Amino acid sequence: MRKVNFLITILAAFTFLSCDKLEEDKTVFDGNFVEIDATVLNAPATGKEFPLLTRLPQGGRPVITAQDPLITRLSGTIQLRVNLVTAQRGNAESLTYKVIPEETTAIAGTHYQISGTLQIPANSSFGYIEVQILDPGATSGTKDLVLELESSSSLKANPNYNKVGIRIAQN
C-alpha cells in the first residue's frame, strides 16, 4: 500500500508541475482589431477568401440554410455585425468600409445603397454595417456586392476577416 501511495504522489507531482508554463512563455493577445462577424463564422465561397452570403446573417452565429431568409431585392436594409476584438472603448469608434469593384456586379443606387461608415458605440463590442438593398424590379440571376472593412488610426482591420460578399437574388 505504501508503494501505491508513493507512486500516486509522484505521478500527481509530475502532472501538476509539467502543466505549468513559465510566465514569460505564455502568449498574450494585445492587438486592437475589428472584423466582420459573418466572415469569421461562415466558410469562404469557392475560389474566394471571403464568404458570399445568400441568406441574412444573424450576429454571433453562422448562416443556417433552413432558418435564415434569402437575400433578395426585397430584403430591405440588412445589417452586418462588426466585432471589436480588444477591450471596449470609452469613446465611440468610427470606421470605414468600401466596395471592392472587381468582385462586385451590383450597381450602387440601383441594387444597393451604403454609407461607407459605421460606428462602434462607447462601451460596446459591436458595430453594424448597414446595406440598403434596393428593388430595381424583377429580373433573373443575382448581383454580388463585396465589402471590405478598412483600418482606422486606432483599430486595424483583421486581414483574414475584413471582407464579405452579399449575393442579392433578383427574381
C-alpha positions as CSV (number, residue, x, y, z in Angstrom):
1,M,0.0,0.0,0.0
2,R,2.9,2.4,0.7
3,K,4.3,1.8,-2.7
4,V,0.9,2.6,-4.3
5,N,0.6,5.8,-2.3
6,F,4.2,6.8,-3.2
7,L,3.6,6.2,-6.9
8,I,0.3,8.2,-6.8
9,T,2.1,11.1,-5.1
10,I,4.9,11.1,-7.6
11,L,2.6,10.9,-10.5
12,A,0.4,13.7,-9.2
13,A,3.5,15.9,-8.6
14,F,4.7,15.4,-12.2
15,T,1.3,16.0,-13.6
16,F,0.8,19.3,-11.8
17,L,4.4,20.5,-12.3
18,S,4.5,19.6,-16.0
19,C,1.4,21.7,-16.9
20,D,2.6,25.0,-15.5
21,K,4.4,27.2,-18.0
22,L,6.7,30.0,-17.1
23,E,5.1,33.4,-17.1
24,E,7.3,34.7,-20.0
25,D,6.3,31.6,-22.1
26,K,2.6,32.5,-22.1
27,T,1.1,34.1,-25.2
28,V,-1.0,37.2,-24.5
29,F,-3.1,38.8,-27.2
30,D,-2.7,42.6,-27.2
31,G,-4.0,43.6,-30.6
32,N,-6.6,46.2,-31.5
33,F,-8.6,44.6,-34.3
34,V,-12.0,44.7,-35.9
35,E,-13.5,42.0,-38.1
36,I,-16.7,41.2,-39.9
37,D,-18.7,38.7,-37.8
38,A,-20.2,36.9,-40.8
39,T,-16.7,36.3,-42.3
40,V,-15.5,34.8,-39.1
41,L,-18.5,32.4,-38.8
42,N,-19.0,31.3,-42.4
43,A,-16.8,29.4,-44.8
44,P,-15.3,31.3,-47.8
45,A,-17.0,30.9,-51.2
46,T,-15.3,28.6,-53.7
47,G,-12.2,30.3,-55.1
48,K,-12.7,33.3,-52.7
49,E,-11.1,34.4,-49.5
50,F,-14.4,35.6,-48.1
51,P,-17.9,34.2,-47.7
52,L,-20.6,35.1,-50.3
53,L,-23.8,35.3,-48.2
54,T,-27.1,34.3,-49.9
55,R,-29.1,34.4,-46.6
56,L,-29.5,37.1,-44.0
57,P,-26.8,36.7,-41.3
58,Q,-27.6,36.9,-37.6
59,G,-24.9,38.2,-35.4
60,G,-23.0,35.7,-33.4
61,R,-23.8,32.5,-35.4
62,P,-23.2,31.1,-38.9
63,V,-25.9,31.4,-41.5
64,I,-28.3,28.5,-41.3
65,T,-29.9,27.4,-44.6
66,A,-33.2,26.2,-43.4
67,Q,-33.8,29.0,-40.9
68,D,-32.4,32.3,-42.3
69,P,-34.3,34.1,-45.1
70,L,-32.8,34.5,-48.6
71,I,-31.2,37.9,-49.5
72,T,-33.4,39.2,-52.4
73,R,-34.1,42.6,-54.0
74,L,-37.0,42.8,-51.5
75,S,-34.8,42.3,-48.3
76,G,-34.7,46.0,-47.4
77,T,-31.9,47.1,-45.0
78,I,-29.6,44.3,-43.7
79,Q,-27.0,44.6,-41.0
80,L,-23.6,43.0,-40.9
81,R,-22.1,42.9,-37.4
82,V,-18.5,44.1,-36.9
83,N,-16.7,42.8,-33.9
84,L,-14.3,44.8,-31.8
85,V,-11.5,42.3,-30.9
86,T,-10.0,44.2,-28.0
87,A,-11.2,45.8,-24.8
88,Q,-14.2,48.0,-25.1
89,R,-13.5,51.7,-25.6
90,G,-14.8,54.6,-23.5
91,N,-15.5,56.6,-26.7
92,A,-17.3,55.7,-29.9
93,E,-15.0,54.4,-32.7
94,S,-15.7,55.4,-36.4
95,L,-14.7,53.0,-39.1
96,T,-14.9,53.0,-42.9
97,Y,-15.6,50.2,-45.4
98,K,-15.6,50.2,-49.2
99,V,-16.9,48.2,-52.1
100,I,-14.4,46.0,-54.0
101,P,-15.3,46.9,-57.6
102,E,-13.5,43.9,-59.3
103,E,-15.7,41.5,-57.2
104,T,-18.9,43.4,-57.3
105,T,-21.6,43.1,-60.0
106,A,-24.3,45.1,-58.2
107,I,-24.7,48.7,-59.1
108,A,-24.7,51.4,-56.4
109,G,-28.1,53.3,-56.5
110,T,-29.7,50.5,-58.4
111,H,-29.2,47.4,-56.4
112,Y,-27.8,48.7,-53.1
113,Q,-27.0,51.8,-51.1
114,I,-24.3,52.1,-48.4
115,S,-22.9,55.0,-46.3
116,G,-19.3,53.7,-46.2
117,T,-19.0,54.4,-42.5
118,L,-20.0,52.7,-39.2
119,Q,-19.8,53.4,-35.5
120,I,-18.9,51.1,-32.7
121,P,-20.6,52.8,-29.7
122,A,-18.7,53.6,-26.5
123,N,-18.6,50.6,-24.1
124,S,-19.7,48.2,-26.8
125,S,-18.1,45.3,-28.7
126,F,-20.1,45.6,-31.9
127,G,-21.0,48.0,-34.6
128,Y,-23.0,47.4,-37.8
129,I,-22.6,47.9,-41.5
130,E,-26.0,48.8,-42.9
131,V,-26.7,47.8,-46.5
132,Q,-29.9,49.0,-48.0
133,I,-31.0,46.5,-50.7
134,L,-32.9,48.3,-53.5
135,D,-35.6,46.9,-55.7
136,P,-34.9,47.7,-59.4
137,G,-37.7,45.4,-60.5
138,A,-37.8,41.6,-61.1
139,T,-35.1,40.2,-63.4
140,S,-33.2,36.9,-63.5
141,G,-30.0,36.0,-61.8
142,T,-28.1,37.5,-58.9
143,K,-26.0,40.6,-58.2
144,D,-23.0,40.4,-55.9
145,L,-21.8,43.2,-53.5
146,V,-18.4,42.7,-51.9
147,L,-17.4,44.9,-49.0
148,E,-14.0,45.4,-47.3
149,L,-13.6,46.8,-43.8
150,E,-10.7,49.3,-43.6
151,S,-8.3,50.0,-40.8
152,S,-8.5,53.2,-38.8
153,S,-5.8,55.1,-36.9
154,S,-6.6,53.2,-33.7
155,L,-8.0,49.9,-34.9
156,K,-6.6,47.5,-37.5
157,A,-9.0,45.5,-39.8
158,N,-8.1,41.8,-39.4
159,P,-6.8,40.9,-42.9
160,N,-8.3,37.4,-42.5
161,Y,-11.8,38.6,-41.8
162,N,-12.2,42.0,-43.3
163,K,-14.2,41.1,-46.5
164,V,-17.7,39.8,-47.0
165,G,-19.9,39.2,-50.1
166,I,-23.6,39.6,-50.4
167,R,-25.4,37.8,-53.2
168,I,-28.7,39.5,-54.0
169,A,-31.3,37.4,-55.8
170,Q,-33.1,39.5,-58.4
171,N,-36.2,37.3,-59.0
